[in-house]
Amino acid sequence: MVANSFIPPPIVTTSNVSMRFGRIEALRDISFEVSAGSIFGLVGSDGAGKSTLLRLVATMIKPSQGEIYVNGFNVVSERRKVKSVIGYMPQRFGLYQDLTVDENMEFFMDIFNIPRKERKKRKEKYLGFSNLLPFSDRFAGNLSGGMKQKLGLACVLVHEPKVLILDEPTNGVDPVSRQEFWEILMSMKKEGMTILVSTAYLDEGEICDELVLMHQSIILETAKPKIMRGNFATLEEAIIEKIKEVDKEIAHDTFQL
């Protein structure tokens, strides 16, 4: 007799989520599931609603309708519980420019109530991952763009969240720093962390376990990168064609007599 294989429940679930800001519909009927221990990517056109969606998952704003669960907790009614299991890094992460790398780490460990006996180990681990240990006495304001992003990630990781939420974390970062950033993410995935990330770089999309393609406030497709790419040479070509096709259909419906 073959034993039944256990499929763990998704760690993030969104069900029919919509978000409106006045007359503007930022998201419409968004549903997807994120498997624990995976890297789940959001890609698509500018203004598609990716940042809004991540802010909803991170409990920063409340959905107009629909439900979101993280680790079994509702992001609205159980907000405090959700915040205890997530790490959120927005596009403009709030580092303190006039504090050193070490002082920024200490500040965030204070916020997350990290025990004193744990601090040295976590600082060495996450600054080590980020190659920032030699720069621990440098002011954050004097770091390069890539180093600032890696420090921001280290500060988010110090409380070791189950779910890491990143909004275009490598936007404008040099190629070497981008590669180093993703090496950190892959290390976190190996340790069992779930990563929900939006990206404008589709070579990063190729690394994800699953992708959501968003355009004009809706999801066009949810699939593994290889499946989304299909017969196209690159994921970028595939996504451009999918978006063009949708825009063509919208234009046809709008102007059809």
Order of alpha helices (4+ residues) and beta strands (2+ residues): beta-beta-beta-alpha-beta-beta-alpha-beta-alpha-alpha-alpha-beta-alpha-beta-alpha-beta-beta-alpha-alpha
